[in-house]
Amino acid sequence: MKMIGVEQVLPYRGKLGLRTLVAKRDAEVAAAASDSVRLATIREVKSTYYDLAFADQAIAIAERSHAVLNDIVTVARGRYSAGRGTQAEVLRANLEATRLNESVNALREERAGALATLNALLDRPSETPFQSPAIGERIAGAAVSRSLNNIRFISQALGASAADSPLPPLAELQEIAVRSSPVLRASAAMIDAKTAEVELARKESLPDIALSLQYGQRSGSTTTSHGSSMPRADMISAVVSIPIPLQKGRKQDAIVSATNSELQALQSERAALTNSVRAQVARLYADIEHNRTQLALYVKAILPQGRATLTSATGNYQSGNGDLIPVLSAQETIFDYETGYYRSLTDFAKKIAELEALVGKEVLP
């Protein structure tokens, strides 16, 4: 006899829905992981772009400082020729100009590295240029106001922080991060999937029903009661089968226990991840506010005072009433201040990018 048949297993009530739920949650885990990678890549692109912008700003500051030092060298030579200066002053001024040239070379190497990294992230040739990279006005304005009158501190006490933060309150930002963070979304989906797996494991001992329909084509013949021969009739059969779970106590209960342990581990991991995300948000929040305070101090006091000191020292030296050392010291200081300002601004922008990757959305208005 030749047989052909079809069979359909009907899962016990609730099993199919649980399996569907597990598949959906697994898809959500994959989507959250994809979002996490995407946000991390965006953060890295932004961070490298800001490094490139900082290098350009620092090079421009160094070039301006070098021009000032060249003027100082010219004045030193004139004083030496007139007998009012020493050769040591000329040599010292030349040395400072040479040292600044070395700094520019290092900055250009730093820029080349940032450019290569950024192009690699964007899947472009390493030498592809970027025209005038700069920190956007929205971020720069959130970091520090352009107007001195709008820069305020929360108090007059020593070490007071800058007022008027553009960020939401820390507690609110932490709650946004807990809701939106791709890492925590993936964790929540994994817990939901594992919860469904636990329930499914409990139901696995409940029997599924298998329905089958078979057709049998029989060959040969059979003899009737009258002694005549006739072909064998084909057969159609329907079968309903229900498996008997003989190993439930030894096997199925162990699977339920193991799956439940995995669920508890995921729940503990989520609690730890939640605390970690809150801590990271708090750390980034503090770093961003520290950068804002640094920038406010630079704009409000440090840069104006440094520039005034350099102008005074340079004027005294050019008039013949001052020494070279205060001029060079003031020039070095203002170079450090100006590069420090842009370094703080760059750090602010990078921390914002890191916070947005952690939270999963923009945090500035």
C-alpha positions as CSV (number, residue, x, y, z in Angstrom):
1,M,0.0,0.0,0.0
2,K,1.2,3.5,-0.9
3,M,0.3,6.2,1.7
4,I,0.3,9.9,1.7
5,G,-0.9,12.2,4.5
6,V,-0.9,15.6,6.1
7,E,-0.7,16.4,9.8
8,Q,-1.3,19.5,11.8
9,V,-0.4,19.9,15.5
10,L,-2.7,22.1,17.5
11,P,-0.9,23.5,20.5
12,Y,-2.5,23.4,23.9
13,R,-4.5,26.6,24.6
14,G,-2.2,29.6,25.3
15,K,1.1,28.0,23.9
16,L,0.9,29.7,20.5
17,G,0.2,33.1,22.0
18,L,3.2,32.7,24.3
19,R,5.5,31.6,21.5
20,T,4.3,34.6,19.4
21,L,5.0,36.9,22.4
22,V,8.6,35.5,22.7
23,A,9.2,36.1,19.0
24,K,8.0,39.7,19.2
25,R,10.1,40.4,22.3
26,D,13.2,38.9,20.6
27,A,12.5,41.2,17.6
28,E,12.3,44.2,20.1
29,V,15.6,43.2,21.6
30,A,17.2,43.2,18.2
31,A,15.7,46.6,17.3
32,A,16.9,48.1,20.6
33,A,20.4,46.7,20.0
34,S,20.4,48.2,16.5
35,D,19.3,51.6,18.0
36,S,22.1,51.3,20.6
37,V,24.7,50.7,17.9
38,R,23.3,53.6,15.8
39,L,23.3,56.0,18.7
40,A,26.9,55.0,19.6
41,T,28.0,55.5,16.1
42,I,26.4,59.0,16.0
43,R,28.0,59.8,19.3
44,E,31.4,58.8,17.9
45,V,31.0,60.7,14.7
46,K,30.0,63.9,16.6
47,S,32.8,63.5,19.1
48,T,35.4,63.1,16.4
49,Y,34.0,66.0,14.4
50,Y,34.3,68.2,17.5
51,D,37.9,67.1,17.9
52,L,38.5,68.2,14.3
53,A,36.8,71.5,15.0
54,F,39.0,72.0,18.2
55,A,42.2,71.3,16.2
56,D,41.3,74.0,13.7
57,Q,40.5,76.5,16.4
58,A,43.7,75.7,18.3
59,I,45.8,76.0,15.1
60,A,44.2,79.4,14.4
61,I,44.9,80.6,18.0
62,A,48.5,79.3,17.6
63,E,48.9,81.2,14.3
64,R,47.7,84.4,15.9
65,S,50.1,83.9,18.8
66,H,52.9,83.2,16.4
67,A,52.3,86.5,14.6
68,V,52.4,88.3,18.0
69,L,55.6,86.6,18.9
70,N,57.1,87.6,15.6
71,D,56.3,91.2,16.4
72,I,57.9,90.8,19.8
73,V,61.0,89.4,18.1
74,T,61.1,92.4,15.8
75,V,60.9,94.7,18.8
76,A,63.6,92.8,20.7
77,R,66.0,93.0,17.7
78,G,65.3,96.8,17.5
79,R,66.0,97.3,21.1
80,Y,69.2,95.2,20.8
81,S,70.3,97.2,17.8
82,A,69.7,100.4,19.7
83,G,71.6,99.2,22.6
84,R,68.6,99.1,24.9
85,G,68.2,95.4,24.9
86,T,70.3,92.2,25.1
87,Q,71.0,89.4,22.7
88,A,69.5,87.0,25.3
89,E,66.1,88.7,24.8
90,V,66.3,88.2,21.1
91,L,67.2,84.5,21.5
92,R,64.5,84.0,24.1
93,A,61.8,85.6,21.9
94,N,63.0,83.4,18.9
95,L,62.9,80.3,21.2
96,E,59.3,81.0,22.2
97,A,58.3,81.4,18.5
98,T,60.0,78.1,17.6
99,R,58.3,76.3,20.5
100,L,54.9,77.6,19.3
101,N,55.7,76.3,15.8
102,E,56.3,72.9,17.4
103,S,52.9,73.1,19.0
104,V,51.3,73.9,15.7
105,N,52.9,70.8,14.1
106,A,51.5,68.7,16.9
107,L,48.1,70.1,16.4
108,R,48.2,69.5,12.7
109,E,49.1,65.8,13.4
110,E,46.1,65.7,15.8
111,R,43.9,67.1,13.1
112,A,45.0,64.6,10.5
113,G,44.3,61.8,12.9
114,A,40.8,63.1,13.7
115,L,40.1,63.6,10.0
116,A,41.1,60.0,9.2
117,T,39.0,58.7,12.0
118,L,36.0,60.7,11.0
119,N,36.2,59.7,7.4
120,A,36.6,56.0,8.4
121,L,33.4,56.3,10.5
122,L,31.6,57.8,7.4
123,D,33.1,55.2,5.1
124,R,35.0,57.7,3.0
125,P,38.6,58.0,1.9
126,S,40.9,59.1,4.7
127,E,41.9,62.4,3.0
128,T,38.4,63.6,2.2
129,P,38.4,67.2,3.5
130,F,35.9,68.9,5.8
131,Q,35.3,72.5,5.1
132,S,35.4,74.7,8.3
133,P,34.3,72.2,10.9
134,A,32.8,74.1,13.9
135,I,30.6,73.5,16.9
136,G,27.0,74.5,16.0
137,E,25.5,77.6,17.4
138,R,22.8,75.7,19.2
139,I,25.4,73.8,21.3
140,A,27.7,76.8,21.7
141,G,24.8,79.0,22.8
142,A,23.7,76.4,25.3
143,A,27.3,76.2,26.7
144,V,27.8,79.9,27.3
145,S,25.9,83.1,26.4
146,R,27.5,85.4,23.9
147,S,26.5,88.3,26.0
148,L,28.4,89.0,29.2
149,N,25.3,90.4,30.8
150,N,23.5,87.1,30.4
151,I,26.3,85.1,32.1
152,R,25.3,84.6,35.8
153,F,26.3,82.3,38.7
154,I,24.0,80.7,41.2
155,S,25.6,82.7,44.0
156,Q,28.5,84.9,44.9
157,A,30.3,82.2,46.8
158,L,33.7,80.9,45.8
159,G,33.3,78.0,43.4
160,A,29.7,78.8,42.5
161,S,28.4,77.1,39.4
162,A,27.0,78.8,36.3
163,A,23.2,79.5,36.4
164,D,20.5,79.0,33.8
165,S,21.3,75.4,32.8
166,P,19.9,74.4,29.4
167,L,19.4,70.8,30.6
168,P,16.2,69.5,32.3
169,P,16.5,68.8,36.0
170,L,18.7,65.8,36.8
171,A,15.9,63.6,38.2
172,E,13.8,64.3,35.1
173,L,16.7,63.5,32.8
174,Q,17.3,60.2,34.6
175,E,13.7,59.2,34.2
176,I,13.8,60.0,30.5
177,A,17.0,57.9,30.3
178,V,15.3,55.0,32.1
179,R,12.3,55.1,29.7
180,S,14.2,55.8,26.4
181,S,17.7,54.2,26.8
182,P,18.1,51.4,24.1
183,V,20.0,49.3,26.6
184,L,17.1,49.4,29.1
185,R,14.6,48.8,26.4
186,A,16.5,45.7,25.3
187,S,16.6,44.6,28.9
188,A,12.9,45.1,29.4
189,A,12.1,43.1,26.2
190,M,14.4,40.3,27.3
191,I,12.6,40.1,30.6
192,D,9.2,40.0,28.9
193,A,10.4,37.3,26.6
194,K,11.8,35.2,29.4
195,T,8.6,35.7,31.4
196,A,6.7,34.2,28.5
197,E,9.2,31.4,28.3
198,V,8.7,30.5,31.9
199,E,4.9,30.3,31.4
200,L,5.5,28.3,28.2
201,A,7.7,25.9,30.1
202,R,5.0,25.4,32.6
203,K,2.5,24.6,29.8
204,E,4.9,22.3,27.9
205,S,3.7,19.3,29.9
206,L,0.2,19.9,28.7
207,P,-0.4,17.8,25.6
208,D,-0.7,19.2,22.1
209,I,-3.2,17.5,19.8
210,A,-2.0,16.2,16.5
211,L,-4.6,15.7,13.7
212,S,-3.6,13.8,10.6
213,L,-5.4,12.7,7.4
214,Q,-4.0,9.9,5.4
215,Y,-4.8,8.4,2.0
216,G,-3.7,4.8,1.2
217,Q,-3.6,3.3,-2.2
218,R,-3.7,-0.5,-2.0
219,S,-2.5,-2.8,-4.7
220,G,-3.5,-6.4,-5.3
221,S,-6.9,-8.0,-4.9
222,T,-9.0,-9.8,-2.4
223,T,-11.3,-12.8,-2.6
224,T,-15.0,-12.3,-1.8
225,S,-17.2,-14.7,0.0
226,H,-18.5,-15.9,-3.3
227,G,-15.0,-16.9,-4.4
228,S,-14.5,-14.1,-6.9
229,S,-11.6,-11.7,-7.0
230,M,-11.8,-7.9,-6.8
231,P,-9.3,-5.1,-6.4
232,R,-8.5,-3.9,-2.9
233,A,-10.2,-0.6,-2.1
234,D,-8.2,2.5,-1.2
235,M,-8.2,3.7,2.3
236,I,-8.7,7.1,3.9
237,S,-8.0,7.4,7.6
238,A,-8.1,10.2,10.2
239,V,-6.0,10.1,13.3
240,V,-6.1,12.1,16.5
241,S,-3.1,11.7,18.8
242,I,-2.3,13.1,22.2
243,P,1.2,12.6,23.6
244,I,1.5,11.4,27.2
245,P,4.1,13.4,29.3
246,L,5.8,10.5,31.1
247,Q,8.9,12.6,32.1
248,K,7.1,15.6,33.5
249,G,8.4,15.4,37.1
250,R,12.0,14.7,36.1
251,K,12.4,16.8,33.0
252,Q,9.7,19.5,32.6
253,D,9.9,20.8,36.2
254,A,13.7,21.1,35.8
255,I,13.2,23.2,32.6
256,V,10.7,25.5,34.4
257,S,13.2,25.9,37.3
258,A,16.1,26.7,35.0
259,T,14.1,29.2,33.0
260,N,12.8,30.9,36.1
261,S,16.4,31.3,37.4
262,E,17.3,32.9,34.1
263,L,14.4,35.3,34.5
264,Q,15.5,36.3,38.0
265,A,19.0,36.9,36.7
266,L,17.7,39.1,33.9
267,Q,15.6,41.1,36.5
268,S,18.6,41.6,38.7
269,E,20.7,42.6,35.7
270,R,18.0,45.2,34.7
271,A,18.1,46.7,38.2
272,A,21.9,47.0,38.0
273,L,21.6,48.5,34.5
274,T,19.0,51.0,35.7
275,N,21.3,52.1,38.5
276,S,24.2,52.3,36.1
277,V,22.3,54.4,33.6
278,R,21.2,56.8,36.4
279,A,24.8,57.1,37.6
280,Q,26.1,57.7,34.1
281,V,23.5,60.4,33.6
282,A,24.4,62.0,36.9
283,R,28.1,61.9,36.0
284,L,27.6,63.4,32.5
285,Y,25.3,66.0,34.0
286,A,28.0,67.1,36.5
287,D,30.6,67.2,33.8
288,I,28.4,69.3,31.5
289,E,27.7,71.8,34.3
290,H,31.4,71.9,35.2
291,N,32.2,72.7,31.5
292,R,29.5,75.5,31.5
293,T,31.0,77.0,34.7
294,Q,34.5,76.9,33.2
295,L,33.3,78.6,30.0
296,A,31.5,81.2,32.0
297,L,34.6,82.0,33.9
298,Y,36.7,82.2,30.8
299,V,34.3,84.6,29.1
300,K,33.5,86.7,32.1
301,A,36.9,87.1,33.7
302,I,39.8,84.9,32.7
303,L,40.1,85.9,29.0
304,P,39.5,89.6,29.4
305,Q,42.0,89.8,32.3
306,G,44.6,87.7,30.3
307,R,44.3,89.9,27.3
308,A,44.5,93.1,29.3
309,T,47.7,91.7,31.0
310,L,49.2,90.9,27.6
311,T,48.4,94.3,26.2
312,S,49.9,96.1,29.2
313,A,53.1,94.0,29.2
314,T,53.5,94.4,25.4
315,G,52.9,98.2,25.6
316,N,55.5,98.6,28.4
317,Y,58.1,96.5,26.5
318,Q,57.6,98.4,23.2
319,S,57.9,101.7,24.9
320,G,61.1,100.6,26.6
321,N,59.8,100.6,30.1
322,G,59.3,96.9,30.6
323,D,61.1,93.6,30.4
324,L,60.7,90.8,27.9
325,I,59.9,88.0,30.4
326,P,56.4,89.4,31.4
327,V,55.5,89.8,27.8
328,L,56.4,86.2,26.9
329,S,54.7,84.9,30.1
330,A,51.5,86.8,29.3
331,Q,51.6,85.6,25.7
332,E,52.0,82.0,26.8
333,T,49.2,82.4,29.4
334,I,46.7,83.9,26.9
335,F,47.5,81.1,24.5
336,D,46.7,78.5,27.2
337,Y,43.5,80.4,28.2
338,E,42.2,80.6,24.6
339,T,42.9,77.0,23.8
340,G,41.5,76.0,27.2
341,Y,38.3,77.9,26.4
342,Y,37.8,75.9,23.1
343,R,38.9,72.7,24.9
344,S,36.1,73.2,27.4
345,L,33.6,74.0,24.7
346,T,34.6,70.9,22.8
347,D,34.3,68.8,26.0
348,F,30.8,70.3,26.5
349,A,29.7,69.3,23.0
350,K,31.2,65.8,23.4
351,K,29.5,65.3,26.7
352,I,26.2,66.4,25.2
353,A,26.6,63.8,22.4
354,E,27.4,61.1,25.0
355,L,24.4,62.0,27.1
356,E,22.1,61.9,24.1
357,A,23.4,58.5,23.1
358,L,22.8,57.3,26.6
359,V,19.3,58.8,26.9
360,G,18.3,57.9,23.4
361,K,17.1,61.4,22.4
362,E,18.2,65.0,22.2
363,V,18.5,66.8,25.6
364,L,19.0,70.4,24.5
365,P,16.0,72.6,23.6
